[in-house]
């Protein structure tokens, strides 16, 4: 299973890359593709929209933090991706 998650870069200042990575890999492990970055200090976000859409259509699940970052960037409103974090949790419980 593939997830969209954050990968830390930078030693003193935290800057994160948004990457598509296999679930079994560690946080700093080898990623499948870099799809964006997030700078929490400057509150900047860059996302490669076609790459993110590609992985979401293939079934990749964003982590909670990546989901919140994309939601703040209004990614889900613009592209009408049929993904809701609350619904997916309910389906897993049943």
C-alpha positions in Angstrom: 0.0 0.0 0.0 1.2 3.5 -0.8 0.8 6.5 1.4 1.4 10.2 0.9 3.4 11.3 3.9 6.0 13.8 5.1 9.7 13.3 4.9 11.9 15.6 7.0 14.7 17.6 5.3 17.1 20.1 6.8 19.0 19.8 10.0 18.2 22.8 12.1 15.1 24.1 10.4 12.4 21.6 9.7 11.3 21.5 6.1 9.2 18.5 4.9 8.8 16.9 1.5 5.5 15.4 0.7 6.3 12.0 -0.8 4.6 8.9 -2.1 6.1 6.1 -0.2 5.4 2.4 0.6 3.8 1.8 4.0 6.5 -0.6 5.1 9.3 2.0 4.5 10.6 4.1 7.3 10.1 7.9 7.3 13.5 8.7 5.8 13.4 5.6 3.5 13.4 5.5 -0.3 10.3 7.2 -1.7 8.5 6.4 -4.9 8.1 10.0 -6.0 8.4 13.5 -4.5 5.0 15.3 -4.9 5.5 18.5 -3.0 7.0 20.2 0.1 5.8 22.0 3.2 7.6 24.6 5.2 5.9 25.1 8.6 8.0 28.1 9.6 7.1 30.2 6.5 3.8 28.3 6.2 4.5 27.6 2.5 3.2 24.7 0.6 4.0 23.5 -2.9 2.3 20.5 -4.4 2.6 18.8 -7.8 -1.1 18.4 -8.5 -1.0 15.9 -11.3 1.3 13.6 -9.3 -0.9 13.8 -6.2 -4.0 13.1 -8.3 -2.3 10.1 -9.9 -1.4 8.5 -6.6 -4.8 9.2 -5.1 -6.6 7.6 -8.1 -4.3 4.6 -7.7 -5.5 4.2 -4.1 -2.8 6.0 -2.1 -3.9 7.2 1.3 -2.7 10.5 2.7 -1.6 10.6 6.4 -3.6 12.8 8.7 -1.0 15.7 8.5 -0.8 15.5 4.7 -4.5 15.4 4.5 -4.8 18.6 6.6 -2.1 20.4 4.6 -3.9 19.6 1.3 -7.2 20.6 2.8 -5.8 24.0 3.9 -4.5 24.4 0.3 -8.1 23.7 -0.8 -6.9 20.7 -2.9 -10.0 18.6 -2.3 -12.4 21.4 -3.2 -10.7 22.3 -6.5 -10.4 18.8 -7.8 -13.4 17.1 -6.1 -11.4 14.1 -5.1 -13.7 11.6 -3.5 -11.8 11.1 -0.3 -13.0 11.8 3.1 -10.9 11.0 6.1 -13.8 10.3 8.4 -15.6 8.0 6.0 -12.5 5.9 5.4 -12.1 5.3 9.2 -15.7 4.2 9.5 -15.3 1.7 6.6 -12.2 0.2 8.3 -14.1 -0.4 11.6 -17.0 -2.2 10.0 
